[in-house]
Amino acid sequence: MADKNKDEGLKRVVGVTGLSLNIINGTVGAGIFALPAIVGIELGGFSVFAYIFCGIMMAAIMLCYAEIGTRITTAGGSYAYVQAAFGDYAGFIVSWLAVFGWSILGSAALMNLVADSLAVIFPIFENAWIRGLLYFILLGFLVVTNIRGAKEGVALIETITVVKLLPLLGIIIFGFSLINYENLHWENLPSISTFGNTTLILFFAFAGFETALGVSGEIKNPKRTIPLGILFGGGLVLVLYLLLQTVTQGILGAEIGAVREAPLAAVAENIVGPIGGTILLVAAAISCFGAVSTDVLNTPRVLYAGSHDGLFPKFLSKIHPKFATPHWSIFCFAGLIFVFAISGGFEQLAILASAAILLIYLLVIFATIKLRMKKQDSSEKTFKAPGGLIFPIIGIASIIWLLTSLSEWEIASTLIFIAVASIVFFVMKWIKKRHQESKHST
């Protein structure tokens, strides 16, 4: 079972509002600014059903997270859940998939998108040195903010989330009066393969909510906060996506294919004129930066928890004496994002992200099932997903289906990644054993 002492020194300061906005911020990234066109071109007015179908799949996974998150309340999120159910090896693989296969590479890509968005307005950001300076300043700001405390990190995320949602809400509110409802009709049903491929793209637009649970060791009253935070955060993301798709499809109709790269910017121009496109470019940059801020708040807690369990270097589990935060984990995590962001070398490795997040979800669902079977103190009230095994089975079936849709190269690269992580784990374990033996012999 998870070691509850690993959270000693951390402060539980994250409430329902903070967790909900953390989930929204980590989920609503750059993808939403192009997503309505991708879905609209393939499915037209039928697109709403793809969102609902995808929402059901994600709800099944989120319910499992809500359940296990009330059972395992220590820092680390997905890592802590899998480690508690299946031991150090499984936890180590999940931590590598979460930190290196998903968060670092994804955040590096998002930092480049921040610079790309700004470069459209200010061409100076096409210069590699200026981009590097931008990354250093932005990541440095996140490091300082998050080292000062989880409360400060969450406050920043709450502010960024509100700022980046304002233009999206503006599109929804002011765009509804411009909808041509004929654009929302469909004449023919899409083929199963078209619907499936589009749903696969949509699924990854919902991924990222689990990152917010990295601060599980700093969540107030986790048995109440985690289920409510997931419910509100996940529900609001689904509603936001549905409304944006409806407005975009309803306004642009057949013209949506001509603005494939930036459909929301085109809608904004319809509402407020040419300045609308500029506003959306800035919103895209803020949205990407917001998603990175969520990673810098949450993922270092995975490094911290793994270090505390002896899976990463010991200094990563040190707590700042004044601010009560895992300062070395935060600093090292942001440093790795900076290195990949300026190198651009993440692009080939980023194909790991899709398979990595699916495998993490799969292991967490299995961990939920296993821990559910264990006897629990009757005085401990925890959330339990309704319907017995219905939702875990829906989640498992959805993930297996999505895994079969990945390319051979994505699958092969992920297996290689897991093999390398496994070698590192067993070498570390062997070194640790030899060190202990030498200590006993002396």
MIKOL-52958 format. One record per residue (C-alpha): residue in three letters; x, y, z. Coordinates in pm, 1 decimal, m for minus. Layout:
BEGIN
+------+----------+----------+----------+
! code !     east !    north !       up !
+------+----------+----------+----------+
!  ALA !        X !        Y !        Z !
...
+------+----------+----------+----------+
! end
This chain:
BEGIN
+------+----------+----------+----------+
! code !     east !    north !       up !
+------+----------+----------+----------+
!  MET !      0.0 !      0.0 !      0.0 !
!  ALA !    111.2 !    358.5 !    m49.9 !
!  ASP !    330.0 !    507.8 !    217.8 !
!  LYS !    128.8 !    787.4 !    377.6 !
!  ASN !    445.2 !    928.5 !    535.8 !
!  LYS !    566.5 !   1038.4 !    192.4 !
!  ASP !    333.7 !   1338.7 !    218.5 !
!  GLU !    489.3 !   1455.9 !    543.5 !
!  GLY !    576.5 !   1822.5 !    502.8 !
!  LEU !    333.7 !   1886.6 !    215.9 !
!  LYS !     35.4 !   2114.3 !    276.4 !
!  ARG !   m318.4 !   2017.3 !    174.4 !
!  VAL !   m433.7 !   2342.4 !     12.8 !
!  VAL !   m614.6 !   2236.5 !   m308.6 !
!  GLY !   m995.9 !   2246.1 !   m291.1 !
!  VAL !  m1276.5 !   2153.2 !   m532.2 !
!  THR !  m1255.1 !   2477.8 !   m731.2 !
!  GLY !   m878.2 !   2453.5 !   m764.4 !
!  LEU !   m889.7 !   2088.3 !   m874.4 !
!  SER !  m1174.1 !   2151.4 !  m1122.1 !
!  LEU !   m993.3 !   2445.0 !  m1285.7 !
!  ASN !   m668.8 !   2245.0 !  m1278.8 !
!  ILE !   m845.9 !   1968.5 !  m1474.7 !
!  ILE !   m998.5 !   2215.7 !  m1722.5 !
!  ASN !   m665.1 !   2391.8 !  m1771.2 !
!  GLY !   m477.4 !   2066.4 !  m1828.6 !
!  THR !   m737.2 !   1933.0 !  m2071.8 !
!  VAL !   m823.5 !   2241.1 !  m2278.0 !
!  GLY !   m498.0 !   2303.2 !  m2461.5 !
!  ALA !   m404.3 !   2396.4 !  m2816.1 !
!  GLY !   m615.3 !   2124.7 !  m2978.2 !
!  ILE !   m951.5 !   2294.1 !  m2926.9 !
!  PHE !   m851.5 !   2580.6 !  m3160.8 !
!  ALA !   m838.3 !   2339.5 !  m3458.0 !
!  LEU !  m1057.9 !   2054.0 !  m3334.9 !
!  PRO !  m1398.8 !   2185.9 !  m3453.7 !
!  ALA !  m1279.0 !   2190.5 !  m3815.7 !
!  ILE !  m1127.8 !   1841.2 !  m3800.1 !
!  VAL !  m1448.7 !   1697.2 !  m3657.4 !
!  GLY !  m1679.4 !   1910.5 !  m3870.7 !
!  ILE !  m1511.5 !   1817.1 !  m4199.5 !
!  GLU !  m1542.1 !   1445.3 !  m4124.7 !
!  LEU !  m1882.6 !   1431.6 !  m3956.7 !
!  GLY !  m2065.1 !   1758.1 !  m4029.3 !
!  GLY !  m2379.8 !   1797.0 !  m3819.3 !
!  PHE !  m2334.6 !   1442.1 !  m3684.2 !
!  SER !  m2028.3 !   1562.3 !  m3489.1 !
!  VAL !  m2226.3 !   1612.2 !  m3166.6 !
!  PHE !  m2270.3 !   1234.7 !  m3136.0 !
!  ALA !  m1894.5 !   1181.1 !  m3158.4 !
!  TYR !  m1849.4 !   1416.8 !  m2862.5 !
!  ILE !  m2116.3 !   1235.4 !  m2662.3 !
!  PHE !  m1967.9 !    893.2 !  m2747.4 !
!  CYS !  m1620.9 !   1013.6 !  m2652.3 !
!  GLY !  m1762.7 !   1173.8 !  m2337.4 !
!  ILE !  m1903.3 !    836.5 !  m2228.3 !
!  MET !  m1563.0 !    670.7 !  m2276.8 !
!  MET !  m1386.3 !    942.0 !  m2078.2 !
!  ALA !  m1656.1 !    936.1 !  m1806.7 !
!  ALA !  m1587.1 !    566.0 !  m1750.2 !
!  ILE !  m1215.4 !    635.9 !  m1705.7 !
!  MET !  m1276.8 !    943.1 !  m1488.7 !
!  LEU !  m1507.0 !    746.4 !  m1257.1 !
!  CYS !  m1227.7 !    495.1 !  m1198.8 !
!  TYR !   m990.1 !    780.9 !  m1116.2 !
!  ALA !  m1249.7 !    930.4 !   m882.7 !
!  GLU !  m1280.9 !    597.9 !   m698.9 !
!  ILE !   m914.5 !    512.6 !   m663.9 !
!  GLY !   m829.6 !    874.8 !   m586.6 !
!  THR !  m1037.3 !    852.9 !   m267.0 !
!  ARG !   m863.4 !    527.7 !   m168.5 !
!  ILE !   m504.3 !    638.7 !   m236.8 !
!  THR !   m462.6 !    998.4 !   m125.5 !
!  THR !    m83.2 !   1027.4 !   m131.9 !
!  ALA !    113.3 !   1239.0 !   m380.6 !
!  GLY !    177.9 !   1107.0 !   m729.6 !
!  GLY !   m162.9 !   1059.3 !   m893.0 !
!  SER !   m157.0 !    773.7 !  m1147.4 !
!  TYR !    184.2 !    659.0 !  m1023.7 !
!  ALA !     65.1 !    636.1 !   m662.2 !
!  TYR !   m248.9 !    443.8 !   m762.4 !
!  VAL !    m68.8 !    182.6 !   m972.9 !
!  GLN !    220.1 !    150.2 !   m727.4 !
!  ALA !    m23.1 !     83.0 !   m442.0 !
!  ALA !   m200.0 !   m190.4 !   m639.7 !
!  PHE !     83.2 !   m361.2 !   m828.4 !
!  GLY !    410.6 !   m261.6 !   m663.5 !
!  ASP !    724.1 !    m66.9 !   m750.7 !
!  TYR !    788.1 !   m204.1 !  m1100.1 !
!  ALA !    443.2 !   m115.8 !  m1235.1 !
!  GLY !    461.9 !    220.0 !  m1058.2 !
!  PHE !    803.3 !    289.0 !  m1211.0 !
!  ILE !    676.2 !    218.4 !  m1564.3 !
!  VAL !    375.1 !    446.2 !  m1509.9 !
!  SER !    597.8 !    722.3 !  m1371.3 !
!  TRP !    822.9 !    704.0 !  m1678.4 !
!  LEU !    524.6 !    699.3 !  m1914.0 !
!  ALA !    365.2 !    993.4 !  m1730.4 !
!  VAL !    676.0 !   1207.5 !  m1684.4 !
!  PHE !    879.4 !   1136.4 !  m1997.7 !
!  GLY !    634.0 !    982.3 !  m2243.6 !
!  TRP !    351.5 !   1231.1 !  m2183.2 !
!  SER !    427.1 !   1542.3 !  m1977.9 !
!  ILE !    778.4 !   1656.2 !  m2071.9 !
!  LEU !    744.1 !   1594.6 !  m2445.8 !
!  GLY !    391.2 !   1734.2 !  m2451.7 !
!  SER !    492.1 !   2048.3 !  m2262.1 !
!  ALA !    793.2 !   2099.0 !  m2489.7 !
!  ALA !    560.0 !   2083.7 !  m2789.5 !
!  LEU !    322.9 !   2332.5 !  m2624.6 !
!  MET !    606.7 !   2577.7 !  m2554.0 !
!  ASN !    688.8 !   2572.8 !  m2924.7 !
!  LEU !    323.0 !   2637.4 !  m3005.7 !
!  VAL !    328.1 !   2940.2 !  m2772.9 !
!  ALA !    620.0 !   3082.7 !  m2971.7 !
!  ASP !    458.7 !   2989.2 !  m3305.7 !
!  SER !    134.9 !   3168.4 !  m3211.5 !
!  LEU !    319.3 !   3481.4 !  m3102.2 !
!  ALA !    540.0 !   3473.2 !  m3412.8 !
!  VAL !    233.5 !   3530.7 !  m3634.0 !
!  ILE !    181.8 !   3865.7 !  m3458.6 !
!  PHE !    545.8 !   3940.4 !  m3368.4 !
!  PRO !    785.9 !   3784.5 !  m3626.2 !
!  ILE !   1078.7 !   3831.2 !  m3386.9 !
!  PHE !    970.3 !   3506.9 !  m3217.1 !
!  GLU !   1082.3 !   3314.4 !  m3525.5 !
!  ASN !   1441.0 !   3375.9 !  m3407.7 !
!  ALA !   1576.4 !   3070.5 !  m3222.1 !
!  TRP !   1755.8 !   3279.1 !  m2956.3 !
!  ILE !   1447.7 !   3489.2 !  m2884.8 !
!  ARG !   1236.5 !   3172.4 !  m2861.0 !
!  GLY !   1487.5 !   3024.9 !  m2616.5 !
!  LEU !   1476.1 !   3341.0 !  m2405.1 !
!  LEU !   1094.7 !   3326.6 !  m2407.1 !
!  TYR !   1100.6 !   2964.2 !  m2288.0 !
!  PHE !   1350.3 !   3050.0 !  m2013.7 !
!  ILE !   1141.9 !   3342.0 !  m1884.0 !
!  LEU !    807.3 !   3158.0 !  m1894.1 !
!  LEU !    938.2 !   2835.6 !  m1739.4 !
!  GLY !   1140.6 !   3033.3 !  m1483.2 !
!  PHE !    823.6 !   3214.9 !  m1380.7 !
!  LEU !    642.5 !   2880.6 !  m1338.5 !
!  VAL !    929.7 !   2736.5 !  m1134.0 !
!  VAL !    939.0 !   3032.0 !   m893.5 !
!  THR !    557.8 !   3036.5 !   m858.6 !
!  ASN !    527.4 !   2663.7 !   m790.0 !
!  ILE !    824.2 !   2643.7 !   m553.7 !
!  ARG !    658.9 !   2916.2 !   m345.9 !
!  GLY !    367.6 !   2678.5 !   m285.5 !
!  ALA !     95.3 !   2458.7 !   m434.2 !
!  LYS !   m153.7 !   2727.2 !   m330.6 !
!  GLU !     30.0 !   2983.8 !   m544.2 !
!  GLY !     57.8 !   2735.7 !   m832.9 !
!  VAL !   m314.8 !   2663.6 !   m822.1 !
!  ALA !   m395.3 !   3037.5 !   m799.3 !
!  LEU !   m193.3 !   3095.8 !  m1116.7 !
!  ILE !   m374.3 !   2810.6 !  m1291.4 !
!  GLU !   m711.8 !   2947.8 !  m1183.2 !
!  THR !   m621.5 !   3287.9 !  m1329.4 !
!  ILE !   m490.0 !   3144.8 !  m1656.8 !
!  THR !   m793.5 !   2916.3 !  m1691.4 !
!  VAL !  m1036.3 !   3207.5 !  m1653.9 !
!  VAL !   m835.0 !   3423.7 !  m1898.1 !
!  LYS !   m813.4 !   3154.1 !  m2165.8 !
!  LEU !  m1179.2 !   3057.1 !  m2128.7 !
!  LEU !  m1307.4 !   3414.4 !  m2174.7 !
!  PRO !  m1257.9 !   3429.8 !  m2555.8 !
!  LEU !  m1399.0 !   3077.7 !  m2593.4 !
!  LEU !  m1704.8 !   3169.7 !  m2388.7 !
!  GLY !  m1730.8 !   3490.6 !  m2593.7 !
!  ILE !  m1747.6 !   3284.2 !  m2913.2 !
!  ILE !  m2024.4 !   3069.8 !  m2763.3 !
!  ILE !  m2230.9 !   3358.6 !  m2623.5 !
!  PHE !  m2204.6 !   3598.2 !  m2919.2 !
!  GLY !  m2185.6 !   3330.6 !  m3186.3 !
!  PHE !  m2518.4 !   3161.6 !  m3112.1 !
!  SER !  m2714.8 !   3441.9 !  m3278.3 !
!  LEU !  m2514.3 !   3389.5 !  m3600.7 !
!  ILE !  m2581.1 !   3014.9 !  m3630.2 !
!  ASN !  m2742.1 !   2892.6 !  m3950.6 !
!  TYR !  m2921.8 !   2582.0 !  m3821.7 !
!  GLU !  m2921.5 !   2422.8 !  m4168.0 !
!  ASN !  m2545.2 !   2376.9 !  m4118.0 !
!  LEU !  m2618.8 !   2145.4 !  m3824.2 !
!  HIS !  m2820.9 !   1894.2 !  m4028.2 !
!  TRP !  m2674.7 !   1580.4 !  m4182.1 !
!  GLU !  m2799.3 !   1389.0 !  m4483.1 !
!  ASN !  m2602.1 !   1066.7 !  m4451.0 !
!  LEU !  m2459.9 !    878.1 !  m4157.1 !
!  PRO !  m2077.3 !    858.4 !  m4153.3 !
!  SER !  m1910.3 !    521.1 !  m4200.5 !
!  ILE !  m1804.8 !    330.6 !  m3889.1 !
!  SER !  m1435.8 !    377.5 !  m3978.4 !
!  THR !  m1477.3 !    754.6 !  m4024.5 !
!  PHE !  m1667.7 !    783.5 !  m3698.7 !
!  GLY !  m1405.9 !    570.7 !  m3519.2 !
!  ASN !  m1105.9 !    763.0 !  m3652.9 !
!  THR !  m1265.2 !   1095.8 !  m3561.1 !
!  THR !  m1351.9 !    970.5 !  m3212.8 !
!  LEU !   m986.0 !    866.3 !  m3168.3 !
!  ILE !   m876.5 !   1224.2 !  m3239.2 !
!  LEU !  m1143.8 !   1357.2 !  m3004.9 !
!  PHE !  m1041.6 !   1120.6 !  m2725.1 !
!  PHE !   m698.2 !   1279.3 !  m2698.4 !
!  ALA !   m859.3 !   1624.4 !  m2677.4 !
!  PHE !  m1013.3 !   1503.0 !  m2349.5 !
!  ALA !   m688.6 !   1348.7 !  m2219.5 !
!  GLY !   m484.2 !   1531.7 !  m1958.8 !
!  PHE !   m732.9 !   1549.2 !  m1671.8 !
!  GLU !   m534.1 !   1289.9 !  m1476.5 !
!  THR !   m230.8 !   1521.0 !  m1458.2 !
!  ALA !   m423.0 !   1738.4 !  m1211.1 !
!  LEU !   m420.4 !   1449.2 !   m961.7 !
!  GLY !    m42.4 !   1462.7 !   m931.3 !
!  VAL !   m101.2 !   1696.5 !   m635.6 !
!  SER !   m316.8 !   1433.7 !   m462.3 !
!  GLY !    m96.5 !   1464.9 !   m154.2 !
!  GLU !   m189.8 !   1835.0 !   m132.5 !
!  ILE !   m566.4 !   1805.9 !   m190.5 !
!  LYS !   m792.4 !   1905.5 !     98.9 !
!  ASN !  m1041.9 !   1637.8 !    205.8 !
!  PRO !   m954.7 !   1417.1 !    m97.3 !
!  LYS !  m1243.1 !   1175.8 !    m39.3 !
!  ARG !  m1482.7 !   1460.6 !   m123.5 !
!  THR !  m1268.4 !   1691.7 !   m335.9 !
!  ILE !  m1143.8 !   1438.5 !   m592.9 !
!  PRO !  m1483.4 !   1301.3 !   m708.0 !
!  LEU !  m1638.5 !   1650.5 !   m717.7 !
!  GLY !  m1336.8 !   1802.6 !   m889.4 !
!  ILE !  m1337.0 !   1534.0 !  m1159.3 !
!  LEU !  m1714.9 !   1560.1 !  m1203.1 !
!  PHE !  m1718.8 !   1939.6 !  m1239.1 !
!  GLY !  m1394.3 !   1966.7 !  m1436.8 !
!  GLY !  m1470.3 !   1683.6 !  m1680.1 !
!  GLY !  m1834.4 !   1785.9 !  m1720.5 !
!  LEU !  m1748.1 !   2148.4 !  m1799.7 !
!  VAL !  m1489.7 !   2041.7 !  m2059.7 !
!  LEU !  m1749.8 !   1826.1 !  m2238.1 !
!  VAL !  m2009.1 !   2106.4 !  m2237.1 !
!  LEU !  m1750.2 !   2359.5 !  m2358.7 !
!  TYR !  m1639.8 !   2133.7 !  m2646.3 !
!  LEU !  m1999.8 !   2059.1 !  m2749.3 !
!  LEU !  m2099.3 !   2426.5 !  m2754.9 !
!  LEU !  m1786.4 !   2533.6 !  m2946.1 !
!  GLN !  m1846.6 !   2261.1 !  m3204.8 !
!  THR !  m2212.3 !   2363.0 !  m3242.8 !
!  VAL !  m2132.2 !   2733.7 !  m3287.0 !
!  THR !  m1839.2 !   2673.7 !  m3523.3 !
!  GLN !  m2028.9 !   2421.1 !  m3737.1 !
!  GLY !  m2340.5 !   2636.9 !  m3731.6 !
!  ILE !  m2163.9 !   2954.6 !  m3845.8 !
!  LEU !  m1911.1 !   2817.9 !  m4095.2 !
!  GLY !  m2100.4 !   2521.7 !  m4242.7 !
!  ALA !  m1942.2 !   2404.7 !  m4570.0 !
!  GLU !  m1677.8 !   2678.2 !  m4542.2 !
!  ILE !  m1519.9 !   2502.6 !  m4244.9 !
!  GLY !  m1278.7 !   2313.2 !  m4472.8 !
!  ALA !  m1127.1 !   2640.2 !  m4597.1 !
!  VAL !  m1024.8 !   2738.9 !  m4242.5 !
!  ARG !   m908.7 !   2395.5 !  m4127.0 !
!  GLU !   m605.5 !   2530.6 !  m3938.2 !
!  ALA !   m790.8 !   2796.8 !  m3736.2 !
!  PRO !  m1170.7 !   2756.6 !  m3738.2 !
!  LEU !  m1225.6 !   2941.5 !  m3408.6 !
!  ALA !  m1027.2 !   3238.8 !  m3539.0 !
!  ALA !  m1255.4 !   3243.5 !  m3843.4 !
!  VAL !  m1561.9 !   3242.1 !  m3617.8 !
!  ALA !  m1413.3 !   3522.7 !  m3406.7 !
!  GLU !  m1362.0 !   3728.3 !  m3723.1 !
!  ASN !  m1728.3 !   3672.2 !  m3810.1 !
!  ILE !  m1824.9 !   3808.2 !  m3468.9 !
!  VAL !  m1591.2 !   4106.6 !  m3411.6 !
!  GLY !  m1402.7 !   4152.1 !  m3740.5 !
!  PRO !  m1029.3 !   4107.7 !  m3823.2 !
!  ILE !   m917.7 !   4172.1 !  m3465.2 !
!  GLY !  m1096.6 !   3849.8 !  m3369.7 !
!  GLY !   m825.6 !   3641.4 !  m3534.8 !
!  THR !   m555.5 !   3821.4 !  m3336.9 !
!  ILE !   m745.8 !   3771.9 !  m3011.6 !
!  LEU !   m770.5 !   3398.7 !  m3081.8 !
!  LEU !   m397.7 !   3372.6 !  m3158.1 !
!  VAL !   m320.2 !   3528.3 !  m2820.0 !
!  ALA !   m579.8 !   3299.6 !  m2658.6 !
!  ALA !   m410.5 !   2997.8 !  m2819.6 !
!  ALA !    m73.4 !   3105.4 !  m2678.1 !
!  ILE !   m225.8 !   3154.9 !  m2330.1 !
!  SER !   m404.0 !   2819.0 !  m2357.7 !
!  CYS !    m79.6 !   2637.3 !  m2439.6 !
!  PHE !    104.6 !   2814.7 !  m2158.6 !
!  GLY !   m180.0 !   2725.2 !  m1922.8 !
!  ALA !   m148.0 !   2356.1 !  m2006.7 !
!  VAL !    226.8 !   2374.6 !  m1936.2 !
!  SER !    156.2 !   2545.9 !  m1602.5 !
!  THR !    m64.8 !   2251.2 !  m1506.1 !
!  ASP !    218.6 !   2010.6 !  m1588.4 !
!  VAL !    474.2 !   2210.1 !  m1387.7 !
!  LEU !    240.9 !   2211.6 !  m1086.8 !
!  ASN !    141.7 !   1844.9 !  m1096.9 !
!  THR !    399.6 !   1620.5 !  m1265.1 !
!  PRO !    693.0 !   1705.5 !  m1032.3 !
!  ARG !    484.4 !   1540.8 !   m760.4 !
!  VAL !    521.3 !   1213.2 !   m954.1 !
!  LEU !    900.5 !   1256.4 !   m945.2 !
!  TYR !    876.5 !   1344.6 !   m576.1 !
!  ALA !    665.0 !   1038.0 !   m491.5 !
!  GLY !    885.3 !    806.1 !   m698.3 !
!  SER !   1198.4 !    946.3 !   m535.4 !
!  HIS !   1047.1 !    894.8 !   m191.7 !
!  ASP !    989.1 !    528.4 !   m286.3 !
!  GLY !   1350.9 !    491.8 !   m402.5 !
!  LEU !   1273.4 !    484.1 !   m776.2 !
!  PHE !   1436.9 !    818.2 !   m860.9 !
!  PRO !   1740.0 !   1003.1 !   m714.4 !
!  LYS !   1684.1 !   1084.0 !   m347.4 !
!  PHE !   1731.0 !   1460.9 !   m379.8 !
!  LEU !   1406.4 !   1481.0 !   m581.2 !
!  SER !   1208.4 !   1397.0 !   m264.9 !
!  LYS !   1344.3 !   1690.9 !    m66.3 !
!  ILE !   1084.9 !   1940.3 !     60.3 !
!  HIS !   1162.5 !   2312.1 !     70.6 !
!  PRO !   1200.0 !   2407.4 !    440.3 !
!  LYS !   1005.3 !   2732.9 !    400.1 !
!  PHE !    752.6 !   2670.7 !    120.1 !
!  ALA !    680.2 !   2298.5 !    180.6 !
!  THR !    709.9 !   2207.2 !   m190.1 !
!  PRO !    925.5 !   1947.1 !   m373.8 !
!  HIS !   1150.2 !   2223.5 !   m510.5 !
!  TRP !   1416.4 !   2004.1 !   m673.4 !
!  SER !   1154.7 !   1800.0 !   m859.6 !
!  ILE !    991.0 !   2120.1 !   m988.6 !
!  PHE !   1324.7 !   2267.5 !  m1097.2 !
!  CYS !   1444.6 !   1950.7 !  m1274.1 !
!  PHE !   1110.7 !   1889.9 !  m1447.7 !
!  ALA !   1095.5 !   2244.3 !  m1586.4 !
!  GLY !   1461.9 !   2217.9 !  m1688.3 !
!  LEU !   1390.5 !   1907.7 !  m1897.4 !
!  ILE !   1098.0 !   2084.2 !  m2067.7 !
!  PHE !   1333.7 !   2371.5 !  m2153.7 !
!  VAL !   1596.3 !   2137.6 !  m2301.5 !
!  PHE !   1345.9 !   1958.3 !  m2525.7 !
!  ALA !   1169.8 !   2281.8 !  m2620.5 !
!  ILE !   1486.6 !   2450.6 !  m2748.6 !
!  SER !   1621.6 !   2135.4 !  m2916.1 !
!  GLY !   1307.6 !   2045.7 !  m3108.5 !
!  GLY !   1420.2 !   1685.1 !  m3068.7 !
!  PHE !   1094.8 !   1597.0 !  m2898.5 !
!  GLU !    902.1 !   1586.4 !  m3227.2 !
!  GLN !    996.1 !   1227.8 !  m3317.0 !
!  LEU !    961.4 !   1112.4 !  m2957.4 !
!  ALA !    622.2 !   1278.7 !  m2915.5 !
!  ILE !    456.1 !    985.4 !  m3089.5 !
!  LEU !    495.4 !    806.9 !  m2755.9 !
!  ALA !    234.1 !   1034.1 !  m2601.7 !
!  SER !    m77.0 !    865.5 !  m2742.6 !
!  ALA !     19.6 !    513.7 !  m2640.4 !
!  ALA !    165.8 !    633.6 !  m2308.5 !
!  ILE !   m154.8 !    794.7 !  m2185.0 !
!  LEU !   m367.1 !    497.4 !  m2295.4 !
!  LEU !   m144.5 !    252.6 !  m2106.3 !
!  ILE !   m156.1 !    473.5 !  m1795.8 !
!  TYR !   m536.9 !    480.9 !  m1809.4 !
!  LEU !   m550.0 !    103.4 !  m1856.4 !
!  LEU !   m324.1 !     32.6 !  m1557.4 !
!  VAL !   m518.0 !    273.6 !  m1334.6 !
!  ILE !   m846.2 !     98.7 !  m1420.6 !
!  PHE !   m695.9 !   m240.8 !  m1337.0 !
!  ALA !   m558.4 !    m90.7 !  m1014.1 !
!  THR !   m908.0 !     35.7 !   m929.0 !
!  ILE !  m1053.9 !   m312.7 !   m976.8 !
!  LYS !   m781.5 !   m475.7 !   m766.1 !
!  LEU !   m808.0 !   m230.2 !   m477.0 !
!  ARG !  m1186.6 !   m258.1 !   m484.0 !
!  MET !  m1148.2 !   m629.5 !   m406.7 !
!  LYS !   m941.8 !   m560.0 !    m95.3 !
!  LYS !  m1116.8 !   m540.8 !    239.2 !
!  GLN !  m1154.9 !   m186.3 !    359.6 !
!  ASP !  m1205.5 !    m37.2 !    703.9 !
!  SER !  m1579.7 !     25.0 !    731.2 !
!  SER !  m1510.3 !    360.9 !    894.9 !
!  GLU !  m1329.7 !    480.9 !    580.5 !
!  LYS !  m1585.7 !    634.1 !    348.5 !
!  THR !  m1463.7 !    634.9 !    m11.0 !
!  PHE !  m1632.3 !    702.8 !   m340.9 !
!  LYS !  m1728.5 !    394.5 !   m542.9 !
!  ALA !  m1821.3 !    413.2 !   m909.7 !
!  PRO !  m2184.2 !    299.5 !   m958.7 !
!  GLY !  m2280.8 !     m4.2 !  m1162.9 !
!  GLY !  m2025.6 !   m253.6 !  m1032.9 !
!  LEU !  m1779.1 !   m338.7 !  m1311.5 !
!  ILE !  m1979.8 !   m170.4 !  m1589.6 !
!  PHE !  m1770.9 !    148.1 !  m1606.5 !
!  PRO !  m1431.4 !    m23.0 !  m1563.2 !
!  ILE !  m1524.9 !   m262.1 !  m1846.7 !
!  ILE !  m1635.5 !     28.1 !  m2069.9 !
!  GLY !  m1304.8 !    199.8 !  m1994.7 !
!  ILE !  m1096.7 !   m113.1 !  m2067.4 !
!  ALA !  m1285.4 !   m185.6 !  m2390.9 !
!  SER !  m1246.3 !    177.0 !  m2505.3 !
!  ILE !   m871.5 !    180.0 !  m2438.5 !
!  ILE !   m809.6 !   m153.7 !  m2611.6 !
!  TRP !  m1007.5 !    m28.7 !  m2912.6 !
!  LEU !   m801.9 !    291.7 !  m2923.8 !
!  LEU !   m474.5 !     99.2 !  m2884.7 !
!  THR !   m559.7 !   m108.1 !  m3192.8 !
!  SER !   m592.9 !    217.6 !  m3386.7 !
!  LEU !   m232.1 !    320.7 !  m3320.1 !
!  SER !     29.9 !    281.0 !  m3590.8 !
!  GLU !    290.2 !      4.2 !  m3581.0 !
!  TRP !    562.4 !    264.9 !  m3521.4 !
!  GLU !    374.8 !    411.6 !  m3223.5 !
!  ILE !    334.7 !     66.0 !  m3070.6 !
!  ALA !    696.3 !    m33.3 !  m3141.9 !
!  SER !    841.6 !    289.3 !  m3001.3 !
!  THR !    632.5 !    251.9 !  m2686.1 !
!  LEU !    749.3 !   m107.5 !  m2634.8 !
!  ILE !   1111.2 !      6.3 !  m2678.4 !
!  PHE !   1049.4 !    287.0 !  m2428.6 !
!  ILE !    905.1 !     40.2 !  m2173.2 !
!  ALA !   1197.1 !   m199.2 !  m2232.0 !
!  VAL !   1449.9 !     78.7 !  m2162.2 !
!  ALA !   1258.4 !    184.7 !  m1849.7 !
!  SER !   1250.9 !   m179.0 !  m1733.4 !
!  ILE !   1628.0 !   m213.8 !  m1774.9 !
!  VAL !   1680.9 !    106.0 !  m1575.3 !
!  PHE !   1449.6 !    m21.3 !  m1300.0 !
!  PHE !   1618.9 !   m359.9 !  m1261.1 !
!  VAL !   1970.1 !   m210.8 !  m1280.3 !
!  MET !   1876.6 !     37.7 !  m1007.2 !
!  LYS !   1729.1 !   m242.9 !   m799.4 !
!  TRP !   2046.1 !   m452.5 !   m842.1 !
!  ILE !   2269.9 !   m158.9 !   m745.2 !
!  LYS !   2055.6 !    m85.9 !   m441.4 !
!  LYS !   2069.1 !   m452.3 !   m333.9 !
!  ARG !   2449.3 !   m466.4 !   m372.2 !
!  HIS !   2481.5 !   m144.1 !   m172.8 !
!  GLN !   2270.0 !   m286.6 !    110.7 !
!  GLU !   2467.1 !   m612.4 !    108.6 !
!  SER !   2797.2 !   m425.6 !    131.0 !
!  LYS !   2664.7 !   m219.5 !    422.6 !
!  HIS !   2557.4 !   m535.5 !    611.3 !
!  SER !   2888.9 !   m707.9 !    544.5 !
!  THR !   3080.5 !   m416.0 !    695.3 !
+------+----------+----------+----------+
! end
